[in-house]
Amino acid sequence: MNATARISLRRLIAPLAALLFSFDATTPAYPADAYPQEIRIGIQKGDGLVALRLSGNLEKAFAPYHVKVKWIEFVYGAPLIEAINSGDVDVGTVGSTPPILAQAGSAPALVYVANLPVMRTSYGIIVAKNSPIRNVRDLVGKKIAFAKGSQGHLFVLQALADAGIDPASTHFTYLAYSDARAAFERGDIDAWAVPDPRYADTERATGARTIVKIGDLSQPQYGFYISTRSFATTYPAALRLLFDQLAQQTKYSLAHPEETIDLLSKNTGVPHEVWQTALPRLEWGVTYPINAKVVEAQQHSADLAFHSKLIPHAIDVKQAVVDIANTHSAAK
């Protein structure tokens, strides 16, 4: 190569090298999606995660990433919140009340990462079949049971608000589900806010009547999938994989109800006939990211909790929402 050719080649390469250097220095580079060694999932008896656990499909989906799946069952949302806050669980599903309590002080590091469909038929306030109580207005002076801090807590508060009833004119009785069922059958309480499948079980066993379903409320109620901000920002891809698998499983489960009922009855201890009543009423599903309409509904619930003195101060729900669809793994 002669001198003239070498000079021309240098003149060609120099601008190209400068361009490549500039691109490399200014183009953002995200680290590869990170996965935990183990994902610990909190479940409740009536949620769609139960079917996913029984299918074994999530374990298969996580196998290429060498992630172990651990399932932990809870009776209701408040203990699940405590477990996530203490670092014993990474993600779980709860009703609207537990994350509001968490954000207001008990576990401020918890965040919303996905939501379930709006609740319509899976939760009811029931009374004994021979009870004189016919509607929510008849609850004045009566004992109403629910698990403190559960979805039932805000369900009752909103039902009373819709009927124009001061909660102070009723008597709240905080009972875990097993204790509430016994109290209901003895007649020690007048009404009970209860979710499926316990709702269906009590109806079938006692002839209980429903005076209001959660879908009758003036304000929509949603269930949520929650995690910690640290887990959601470090392992968003793991959460996306979980929820994508859950969406697929839910679609299959609802399209094959008899198969799903058989599977649930054999593995949960809840009788087949109870699941026959409960399954069509359950709001299974998952959506992420959480949209503005859902955040607005949850904000209304949070405002109700504050005005009812369930939480000590007002909160801004959107500050606790993480968009895992557009979150890359944070540096560890």
N, C-alpha and C positions, 0 to 999 in steps of 0.2 A: 504494500500500500504506500503510495507516494505521500509527501508532506501535505499537499493540497487536500487529498482525500481524508487524511487523519484529522485535519483542522475542521473539515465539513462534518465528520462524524462526531467530533467533540461538541460542535455547535448544535447538533441534533440531540445528543444525549443529555447535555446539561439542562435544558428546559424541562425535559421529560423527568429527569431525576428530581428536580426541584418540585415539579407537580406531584410526584409520588410522595415525596417527603411531606409536602403540605397536606395532602389527603390523609396520610397516616397520622399526622399530628392533630388534625382537627375533627376527624370523623369519630363519633362516640363508639366505643366498643364495649358491649355488655359481656360480662362473664357468662360462661356456659351455665344453663339452669342447674341449680344445686338440688340435691335430694337428701333427705335425712336417712340415717341408718334404720330408723324405725318411725312409723307414724302411728300414734295412739289415738283411737277414735272413740268418742263417747256416744252411746246410743241410748234411746228410750224405746220401750216395748212397741209403741205404735208407729214409729217412724220408718221411712223407706230404707234406711241404712240396715235394718234387720234383714230384709230380703237380699241386699247386697252382701252382707256377711255370710248368709247361708249359701249363696251361690258360689263363693270362692273366686269370683271373677276379679275382685280387686287385688288379691294376692298374685294372681297371674299377671295382671297389668303392671304391678310394681316389681315383679321378678327381674326384668332386664336392668332395673336401676338398683338392684340389691337392697330393696327397702322391705323391712319386716313390718307386717300389719298386726296391730294389737287392738282388740275390741274390748271395751269396758262398758258394762250396762249400768244405767242409772234409773231411779224410780221417777224422778222429775228433774226440772232444770236447775234449781238452785245448787244441789250438790255437784252437778256437772260444772257449773260456773266455778265453784270452789276448786275442783280438780284441775281445771285449765289454769286458773290463777296460781295454783301451787306448783304447776309444772308437771303434773301427773298425766295430763291429757293434752293433746295438741289441737284437736278440732272436734266439734260436736254440734248437735242440733237442739235448739231450745225454743220456747215460745217468746212472746214479745217482752214479758216482764223481766226475766233474769238479766239480759244485757243492759236494760235500763238501770237496774240496781247496781250492776257492775260499773257502768260508766259514772254513776253518781257517787261512787266512793269505794265500794267493796273490792273492785278489781278493775281499775281504770285502764290497765294495759290490754284488756280484751277488746276485740274488734269484730265487726260484722264482715263476713267475706262472701256470703251468698244468702239467698232467701228461698223459702218455700212458696207455693201458691197461697193465695188468700184463703184464710180459714172460713169454712162455710157450715159444715155439718159434723165435724169430728169432735166437737166439744159442746156439751150442753149443761144447763142448770136443770137438775131433775128434782122431783119431789115424789113422795110415796104415792102409790096408785089411789089410795083413799084420802089423800090430803085435801083439805079445803082450799089450798093455795092453787090459784088458776093462772096467775100472771105475776110479773115482777112487782107490781104495786102491792100485792098481797104479802110481800116479804117484810113489810114494816113490822118491827118487833120480833122477827123470827131469827132463828139461828141458821147461818149459811156457812157451809164448810168448804174449804179448799186448802191446798198446800200453800203455806205462806211463801210469797215470792215466785209462785208458779204462774203460768199463763192464766190459770183460773182466777188469780188475784185481780188482774186488770180486767178480765172478762166480767167479773162481778161488779167492779167499780164502774165500768162503762155501761153495763146493763142498768144499774141503779141511776146513773146520770141520765140515761135516755128516758127513764121513767120519772125523772124529777124527784128522786128520793135521796135524802141526805144519808150517807152511809152510817152516820152516828145513830140513826133511827133503827138500825138492824144490829145483829150481833154476829160478828165474824168469829168463826171457830177454825183455828189453824190445825189441820190434821193431815198426816201422811195418808196415802191412798188406802192402805190396809185398815188403818184405824178409822178412816172416814166411812168405809164400806160397812164395818161393824156397827158404827154409830148410826148410820143411815137405816140399817135393818132393825136396830133396836128402837128407833124413833127418837134418839137423843138429839138429832139435828133435824131441821125442817127442810133444808134444801142443800144440794151438793153440786158444785161445779166440777165436772169430771170429763176427761178425754177418753176417746177410744184407745184400746179395746175394752177398758174397764167400764166405759159408758155403756157399750153394747151388752157386756156381761151383766151389769146391774139391771138393765132394762129386761133382759130375758129371764133373769133369776127372780126378780121381785115385781115385775110389772110397773116399774117406775115410769112416771110421766115427765115429759120434757116441757118446761114452761118457756124456755128461750134457747135457741141455738146461737152459736157464736156468729154465724152469718147474718143473724137478724139485727145485729148491732148497727148503730148509725155510722160508726167508724170502722173501716176494715182492720182486721188483725192478721198479722203474718208471723210465721215461724222463721227462724234464722239459723244459719250455720255460723258458728263463731270460732275464733282462734285467738292467739295473742298477736300483737303487732309484730313482735320479733319473728315468730314462726311464719306469719303471712308474708312478710317482706323478704325473709331468707329463703323460703321454700314455696313460692307461689306456684311453680310448675307442679309440685306434688299435690297441692290443693286442686289445681285445674284437672289433673289426672283423676283424682278422687271424684270430683263432681261430674266429670264427663262419663266415668264408669257408672256413677249413680244414676245419671240421666238415662243411659242405655238400659240399665237394670230395671228402672221404674217403668219405662215404656214396655218392656217385655212382661213385667209382673202384672201390670194392669191389663195387658192384652190377653193374658192367660190366667184369669182369676181363680179357676178351680185348682190349677197347679200351684198357684201362689198360696191359696188357702190351705191346701194340704201341707205344703212346706212349712208355713207359719205354725199351723196347729201341732205339727210333729216336733217342732224345735223351740217353741216358746212356752209350752205348758198351758196355753190358752185354747179352749175347746174349738173344734172345727166350726160348730154352729155359731159361735161368737164371732169368729173371723168372717163368716158369711154375712153377718150384719155389719161388721165394722169396716171391712175392706172397701166397699163401695163409697164409704163416707170419708175415708182418709184423704187428706190433701198431700199426696206424695209428689215430689218433684224438686228441682233445684234450678235456680237462675243466678247467673253472675255475668257481669257486674250488677250490683243492686241499683235499680233505677230511681229517679227522683220521686216518682209516685209512691214507691214503697218507703223511701226515707221520710216522705211527708207524713204518711200514715203512722210510722213509728214515732215521729216527732210528736204527733198528737197524743199518742199513748204516753210518751214521756212527760208531756205537759199535764196530762191527767194525773199521772203518778205524783208529780210535784204539787199540784193543787190539792190532791188528796192526802198530802203529807206522807206519802209512801217513800219518797226520796227527800233528802235535806235541802237540795238546791236544784235549780233548773239546769238542764243539760242541752247541748247541741248535738243531736244524733249524728249528723253528717261528719263530725270530727272523729267519729269512731268507725267510719266505713273505709275499708281498703279495697281498691279496685284490682283484684288479682289478675284480671284479664290483661291489664296493661302494666303489670309490675314485673320487673326482672329481678332475678335473685340478687339480694344485697350481698356485698362483700362480707365474708365471715371473719 
